[in-house]
Amino acid sequence: MPVSFCKTERQDRLYKMIGELADRFHERAADYDETGEFPVLNTDDLKAAGYTALTVPKEYGGKEGLTLYEFVLLQERLAQGDGATALSIGWHLGIIMEIFEKKRWKEDKLAFIAKEVMNGALFNRAATEPQTGSPTRGGKPQTTATKVGNKWHVTGRKTFTTMAPVLDYIGVIASIEGTDLTGEFLVSRKKGGVKIEETWNTISMRGTGSHDLVLENVILEDDELVEIATPEMKGKASGWLLHIPACYLGIAMAARNVAVKFANEYSPNSVRGPIKMIPNVQRMVGEMEAELLQARHVLFSIADKWDHTTSRDDLGPELGLAKYFATNNAISVVDKAMRIVGAQSLQKKNPLQRYYRDVRAGLHNPPMDDMTITKLAQAAFDDYER
Ligand SMILES: Cc1cc2nc3c(=O)[nH]c(=O)nc-3n(C[C@H](O)[C@H](O)[C@H](O)COP(=O)(O)OP(=O)(O)OC[C@H]3O[C@@H](n4cnc5c(N)ncnc54)[C@H](O)[C@@H]3O)c2cc1C
């Protein structure tokens, strides 16, 4: 059993619930990875369990109103079963958490999305485009929103729209024509002109359905522009993004479990007893443990700090650090797990080869390593100047 970060009875209860689902999803993961199909059965099960509504605050009708710490705890467990499903639902739950925390949307739109999510609707934000790369770099969206009378006309193409096959609502980031402003539009999947092009065919996180979203003159109501980005919002810390490190750590924990089981059971006739007796294997298991614990302690302590601090905006460098340790340590842990298991880890039926491919995606989710290191350097210089 890995070190537990559950601290309350409620966390134990929710952890058990997601653990059962994660184990079920683990049984399906190889097939979804092989076919590249979106794991609809998994999102259906998550909806049925009420998991997809857990970050709706109680004052908007939510049943649990998860804290960030709890969200990260559950997401890490879910990813042990299926990383692609965890990343997918992590965007949805995390963005819902952010919308209600920042409350930049009008009250009626907040109430609307809360009700929809309580009824099982799924949401994600489509920010990335071929010309901008990661939106965190500050590129201007090529997707445009033009005001015609009292309606918005939105046209463009978004890449990496995770969960595209099952999304009900998409937060589309677009440039507002005639201004330097960027806005987020709440777009229902059912609107005319909204199309999904099935472009997602990667070696990593194959079951996320992160296809292209194409918007062809989609006509929206005035109030479907739910948020306008202001200069003050730039660089604000986003705690909800911790679902990303939680996901990749969960995958690494699954890899560690496979390797430890193998080292306990594999006993070639050149060795007396299983290979766990061999010092080199013990060293690698110990190093995996150290890397996991280092990254998990940083992740959970920063999530806890977020929940309790009154100055969340100062946490950007530490949030980045949690993701930096998690994704890099996850890659290293999976590598060691594969060295322990040897050539059998390369067999397609062995989940380690999937973990190996899946953890790579973490490097390309925000914030990227170079941005985190630059922010940490800046924090050190600021500290010196103070
Ligand atoms: C599995 C997965 C799921 C995703 N889901 C979503 C989603 O649901 N919604 C969404 O909007 N996005 C999503 N993304 C996209 C993700 O957030 C990034 O936007 C995307 O991965 C960046 O793509 P890129 O690395 O090709 O592009 P780039 O960001 O352009 O990076 C390519 C290279 O150029 C360098 N580079 C580019 N610009 C700069 C710069 N200004 N300064 C320094 N270096 C630069 C980078 O360091 C890198 O080496 C997802 C990505 C993955 C892998």
The ligand as an SDF file (V2000), in Angstrom:
LIG
                    3D

 53 58  0  0  0  0  0  0  0  0999 V2000
   -2.8360   14.9060  -23.4290 C   0  0  0  0  0  0  0  0  0  0  0  0
   -3.0500   16.3720  -23.6450 C   0  0  0  0  0  0  0  0  0  0  0  0
   -4.2860   16.9260  -23.3700 C   0  0  0  0  0  0  0  0  0  0  0  0
   -4.5020   18.3130  -23.5840 C   0  0  0  0  0  0  0  0  0  0  0  0
   -5.7500   18.8290  -23.3530 N   0  0  0  0  0  0  0  0  0  0  0  0
   -6.0070   20.1460  -23.6150 C   0  0  0  0  0  0  0  0  0  0  0  0
   -7.3090   20.7050  -23.4680 C   0  0  0  0  0  0  0  0  0  0  0  0
   -8.2350   20.0290  -23.0580 O   0  0  0  0  0  0  0  0  0  0  0  0
   -7.4990   22.0030  -23.8000 N   0  0  0  0  0  0  0  0  0  0  0  0
   -6.4890   22.7870  -24.2760 C   0  0  0  0  0  0  0  0  0  0  0  0
   -6.7180   23.9810  -24.5600 O   0  0  0  0  0  0  0  0  0  0  0  0
   -5.2400   22.2950  -24.4410 N   0  0  0  0  0  0  0  0  0  0  0  0
   -4.9740   20.9920  -24.1180 C   0  0  0  0  0  0  0  0  0  0  0  0
   -3.7100   20.4690  -24.3130 N   0  0  0  0  0  0  0  0  0  0  0  0
   -2.6840   21.3300  -24.9150 C   0  0  0  0  0  0  0  0  0  0  0  0
   -1.5960   21.7500  -23.9580 C   0  0  0  0  0  0  0  0  0  0  0  0
   -2.1360   22.4750  -22.8840 O   0  0  0  0  0  0  0  0  0  0  0  0
   -0.5800   22.6090  -24.7190 C   0  0  0  0  0  0  0  0  0  0  0  0
   -1.2230   23.7660  -25.1700 O   0  0  0  0  0  0  0  0  0  0  0  0
    0.0050   21.8740  -25.9130 C   0  0  0  0  0  0  0  0  0  0  0  0
    0.4070   20.5960  -25.5250 O   0  0  0  0  0  0  0  0  0  0  0  0
    1.1890   22.6580  -26.4510 C   0  0  0  0  0  0  0  0  0  0  0  0
    1.5240   22.0870  -27.6700 O   0  0  0  0  0  0  0  0  0  0  0  0
    3.0020   22.0890  -28.2500 P   0  0  0  0  0  0  0  0  0  0  0  0
    3.9500   21.5750  -27.2110 O   0  0  0  0  0  0  0  0  0  0  0  0
    2.9390   21.3900  -29.5300 O   0  0  0  0  0  0  0  0  0  0  0  0
    3.2420   23.6320  -28.5990 O   0  0  0  0  0  0  0  0  0  0  0  0
    4.1530   24.7740  -28.0640 P   0  0  0  0  0  0  0  0  0  0  0  0
    3.6230   25.3210  -26.7870 O   0  0  0  0  0  0  0  0  0  0  0  0
    4.2060   25.7440  -29.1790 O   0  0  0  0  0  0  0  0  0  0  0  0
    5.5940   24.1660  -27.8000 O   0  0  0  0  0  0  0  0  0  0  0  0
    6.4380   23.5780  -28.8120 C   0  0  0  0  0  0  0  0  0  0  0  0
    7.8880   23.9300  -28.5140 C   0  0  0  0  0  0  0  0  0  0  0  0
    8.0900   25.3400  -28.6960 O   0  0  0  0  0  0  0  0  0  0  0  0
    8.5560   25.9440  -27.4980 C   0  0  0  0  0  0  0  0  0  0  0  0
    7.8760   27.2510  -27.3820 N   0  0  0  0  0  0  0  0  0  0  0  0
    6.7220   27.6440  -28.0020 C   0  0  0  0  0  0  0  0  0  0  0  0
    6.4210   28.9130  -27.6910 N   0  0  0  0  0  0  0  0  0  0  0  0
    7.3660   29.3170  -26.8320 C   0  0  0  0  0  0  0  0  0  0  0  0
    7.6100   30.5490  -26.1560 C   0  0  0  0  0  0  0  0  0  0  0  0
    6.7900   31.6070  -26.2970 N   0  0  0  0  0  0  0  0  0  0  0  0
    8.6860   30.6110  -25.3260 N   0  0  0  0  0  0  0  0  0  0  0  0
    9.5200   29.5550  -25.1800 C   0  0  0  0  0  0  0  0  0  0  0  0
    9.3560   28.3730  -25.8040 N   0  0  0  0  0  0  0  0  0  0  0  0
    8.3060   28.2580  -26.6290 C   0  0  0  0  0  0  0  0  0  0  0  0
    8.1670   24.9510  -26.3770 C   0  0  0  0  0  0  0  0  0  0  0  0
    9.0070   25.0500  -25.2500 O   0  0  0  0  0  0  0  0  0  0  0  0
    8.3290   23.6210  -27.0790 C   0  0  0  0  0  0  0  0  0  0  0  0
    9.7110   23.2870  -27.0700 O   0  0  0  0  0  0  0  0  0  0  0  0
   -3.4540   19.1220  -24.0680 C   0  0  0  0  0  0  0  0  0  0  0  0
   -2.1960   18.5420  -24.3270 C   0  0  0  0  0  0  0  0  0  0  0  0
   -1.9810   17.1960  -24.1260 C   0  0  0  0  0  0  0  0  0  0  0  0
   -0.6170   16.6150  -24.4030 C   0  0  0  0  0  0  0  0  0  0  0  0
  1  2  1  0
  2  3  1  0
  2 52  2  0
  3  4  2  0
  4  5  1  0
  4 50  1  0
  5  6  2  0
  6  7  1  0
  6 13  1  0
  7  8  2  0
  7  9  1  0
  9 10  1  0
 10 11  2  0
 10 12  1  0
 12 13  2  0
 13 14  1  0
 14 15  1  0
 14 50  1  0
 15 16  1  0
 16 17  1  0
 16 18  1  0
 18 19  1  0
 18 20  1  0
 20 21  1  0
 20 22  1  0
 22 23  1  0
 23 24  1  0
 24 25  2  0
 24 26  1  0
 24 27  1  0
 27 28  1  0
 28 29  2  0
 28 30  1  0
 28 31  1  0
 31 32  1  0
 32 33  1  0
 33 34  1  0
 33 48  1  0
 34 35  1  0
 35 36  1  0
 35 46  1  0
 36 37  1  0
 36 45  1  0
 37 38  2  0
 38 39  1  0
 39 40  1  0
 39 45  2  0
 40 41  1  0
 40 42  2  0
 42 43  1  0
 43 44  2  0
 44 45  1  0
 46 47  1  0
 46 48  1  0
 48 49  1  0
 50 51  2  0
 51 52  1  0
 52 53  1  0
M  END
$$$$
